Amino acid sequence: MMTRLRTATGAVALALAATAGCGVQPTGVVDGGEPASGLTKDLRIYYVRGSGLQGVTRPDVSIKELGAVLKLLAQEPTRAEEERGLTNLVRLGSYWTTGGGHRITLHAPGASFTTERDRLPNGQLVCSLARAQSYLHRKEAIRPDDVRVSLDDGERTSGPYQCSQFLG
């Protein structure tokens, strides 16, 4: 009987110790860092941050044609995005897109796509268009990095490019 009592008392003491916590002390607010940047199913456009590109999700936006993503890009980053260091280097006059599926071409007569200075704005265009193509054709499961984007300035065509060429 005494052995049962000791066993029961020991079990209760062990259960109380286990439910009392594991010794982790409470902390204050901890900054979680930058938002996750993996693929999402939402529409995404790309801005420049420092010397690279950063995708920004637009979950409440729906587009019906490829050129609409360029109109979104022309709206500039939000105030919060600007405060995070995002900027838009894309400057286009008239433009249109052709192609479909895994290959598209942006036609922008008079634009500059060929100098080293054009690398980041070209990346914004290529990644935003590839992501939009993937978004528009999600039922066909076109992945953004499967899309090849060519940039035509009216005199010469650059590319085709993949978004991954401009990231990292």
N, C-alpha and C positions, 0 to 999 in steps of 0.2 A: 504494500500500500504506500509506504513511504517513497519507494522507487518511482511509482506512478506519479506521485505528487511532485517529486523533484523533476521528472521528465516533463510534466505538464507545465510547471513553473518555468522551466528552461525554455520550452517552446513558446510560451507567452512572452517571455523576455526577449527572445530572438525575434518574434514577430513585431514587437514594439520597436526594437532597434531598427528593423528593416523599414518600417513605415515612418520612422522619424526623419529619414532623409539620408543622403549619401555623403554629406559633408560639403556639398557645393554651396557656397555662399552667394547671396543675391548680388547682382551688379547693377550699375546704372545703365543708361542707354548706350548701346554700342552701335557705331556706324557700320552698316552692312556693305559699304563700298559701292561700286558701279552696278547698274542693273545687269541682269543676265543678258547675254548677247547671242544665244543659240538661235536656231531656226524656229520661227513661229509660223502659224497658219495665216496670220494677219498680213495686211499690206505693210510694206516696209520701204522707207526711202533712206537714202544715204547722204550724210553731211560730212564735212571735213572737221576733224578735231586734231589740232597740232599738225603732224605730218602724215596722218592716216585717215581712214574712213571709219565712220561709226553708223550702223544702221539704227533707225528710229522707227518703232512700230506705230502704225496709225490704225488702232483697232476699231475705231468708229467710222472709218472711211471705206467706201465701196466704190470701185471703178468698173466701168463697162468696156473701156477701150484703152489701149496701151498708152496713147498720148496723154491721157489724163494724169498719169503719174508725173509727167514733166510739169504739168500745171501745179500739182501739189508741191513739187520741188521748188518752183518759182515763188511760192508763198513765203519762203524763208523759214528758218527754225522758230519755234515758239520762244517766248521770253525765258522760260525755264531751260530750254535747250541751249539758248545763247549763253546763259549763266554757267552752263556746264562746258562751255568752250566750243560749241558746235557752230559752224558757219557754212554758208553756201557759196561756192565759187563758180557755179554754173551760170553762164550768161548766153542765152540763145535768142536769136531773132525769130524768124519763121522756121518752122520745122514740121516734119511729118514722119511717120514710121511705115515701113513695109516689111513684108515677110510674115512668118508665122511659125508655130511649133517651136523648134529648137534654134531657129535662126531668124534674127530680126536686124533691120538696118534703120538707124536714125539718120534722116536727111536734114541737114541744117546748113543751107547755103550761106557762105561767108563766115561760118564759125571756125574756130581754130582747134584742131584736134592733134596736131603733129609735133608740137614742141614739148620739151621736158616740163615746162611750166603748165602744160595742159594735163599732166598725169592725174592729179587729184580731181579736177572737174570731170575728166574722162571717166575716172573710176566712179564718181557719183552717178554719172549717166548710165554707165554699163551696169552697175550693181542695182540701181533703182529700176531700170528697164527689165533686167533679168528677173528680179524679184516680182515685178508687176506681171510679167509674162507667166511666171509660175503661179501667181495668185489667180490670174484670169483663166488658167488651164489646170486648176487643181484637180478636176475630175480625171484628167489624163495623166496625172501624177508627174507633170514636168517639174523637175527640180531646178532651182535657180542656177546652180553651177553647170547644168546641162545646156543652158541657153547661151548661144554665141551671139554677141552684139557687134555689129560693124558701125562705124561712124563715118558718114559721108559729108564732106564740107562743100560739095558742089564741084570740086576739082579733083579730089582724090578720096579714096576710101581707106580708112585705117581699120585694122582688125582682120578677122573677128577676134573679139576678146571674151574672156570669161571673167566673172566677178572675182574669182579667187586670185587673179593676176594682180588685183589692186588692194587686196586685204593682207594684213600682216606684215 
